[in-house]
Amino acid sequence: MAVAAWRLDSTSELWDDPSMPPNVRLRAFRADESELLFERLREWLPDAVAENEAEFREQTEKRVASSGRWSDEDALDFAIEVEGRLTGAVQALNKYYRLPPAVYELGIEFYAVADRGRGLGGQVLRLFVPRVFEHGAIRLQGHTHVENAPMIRLFERFGFVREGLLRSYWPLPGQSGDVAVYGLTADDYEDGRRF
């Protein structure tokens, strides 16, 4: 599979070939999407958000303001838009996870179940991963529940290597809590383990 061409315009937008459906676009979050992101946090971390709502709102507003470009926190964060609709987010984070320089944690999420399993993750990574390595990354890593077969296939399709298993790391209802860890090094990427 060929690497997708992307372009970055003055609004910090990346996108695939708009003539190819579905039209996937990576862009900065808009100010009016801050509340949606805050509600996602409230869903994921209900107790923490309840204890300090003001801090989490501030973090969300900062995330929106710094999205669409590399931030001062050495993070790249984009909204995923499909056919004109906000469907998720993709991030590469360094300082947030206190990682060594040039090492990034990949995060990708589609908000609605209907947007999962449509091949959108592959389109997003084809646009996003090159930006991370062009920034000088030596490593991009990610993790997912062992039950998340679609994400595991996506990691493997893009050349990520399974490097380990964290047992009982992230328990969720209906899942074991075991998490598989994947990594893609700059050498892997340059040697053709790309898409």
RANOR-V671864 format. One record per pair of residues at least 24 apart in sequence whose C-alpha atoms are under 7 Angstrom apart, sorted by the first residue. I is the first residue (numbers start at 1). J is the second residue. D is the distance in whole Angstrom. If there is no record, write none. Layout:
i->(I | I)
j->(J | J)
d->(D | D)
This chain:
i->(1 | 2 | 3 | 3 | 4 | 4 | 6 | 12 | 12 | 13 | 22 | 22 | 23 | 23 | 24 | 24 | 24 | 24 | 25 | 25 | 25 | 26 | 26 | 26 | 26 | 27 | 27 | 27 | 27 | 28 | 28 | 28 | 28 | 29 | 29 | 29 | 29 | 30 | 31 | 34 | 34 | 34 | 87 | 87 | 102 | 102 | 102 | 102 | 103 | 103 | 103 | 103 | 104 | 104 | 104 | 105 | 105 | 105 | 106 | 106 | 106 | 107 | 122 | 126 | 133 | 137 | 138 | 138 | 139 | 139 | 139 | 139 | 140 | 140 | 140 | 141 | 141 | 141 | 142 | 142 | 142 | 143 | 143 | 143 | 143 | 144 | 144 | 144 | 145 | 145 | 145 | 145 | 146 | 146 | 146 | 147 | 158 | 158 | 158 | 159 | 159 | 159 | 160)
j->(195 | 195 | 126 | 195 | 126 | 127 | 127 | 68 | 69 | 68 | 82 | 83 | 82 | 83 | 81 | 82 | 83 | 123 | 80 | 81 | 82 | 78 | 79 | 80 | 81 | 68 | 78 | 79 | 80 | 67 | 68 | 78 | 79 | 64 | 67 | 78 | 79 | 64 | 64 | 60 | 61 | 64 | 111 | 112 | 136 | 137 | 138 | 139 | 137 | 138 | 139 | 140 | 139 | 140 | 141 | 140 | 141 | 142 | 140 | 141 | 142 | 142 | 154 | 195 | 186 | 186 | 185 | 186 | 183 | 184 | 185 | 186 | 183 | 184 | 185 | 182 | 183 | 184 | 181 | 182 | 183 | 179 | 180 | 181 | 182 | 179 | 180 | 181 | 177 | 178 | 179 | 180 | 178 | 179 | 180 | 175 | 193 | 194 | 195 | 184 | 193 | 194 | 184)
d->(5 | 6 | 6 | 6 | 6 | 6 | 6 | 5 | 7 | 7 | 7 | 6 | 6 | 5 | 6 | 5 | 7 | 7 | 6 | 5 | 6 | 6 | 6 | 5 | 6 | 6 | 5 | 5 | 7 | 5 | 4 | 5 | 6 | 5 | 6 | 7 | 5 | 7 | 6 | 6 | 6 | 6 | 6 | 7 | 6 | 4 | 5 | 7 | 6 | 6 | 5 | 6 | 6 | 5 | 6 | 6 | 5 | 6 | 6 | 6 | 5 | 7 | 7 | 7 | 7 | 7 | 6 | 5 | 7 | 6 | 4 | 6 | 6 | 5 | 6 | 6 | 4 | 6 | 6 | 5 | 6 | 6 | 5 | 4 | 6 | 5 | 6 | 7 | 7 | 6 | 4 | 6 | 6 | 5 | 6 | 7 | 7 | 6 | 5 | 7 | 5 | 6 | 5)
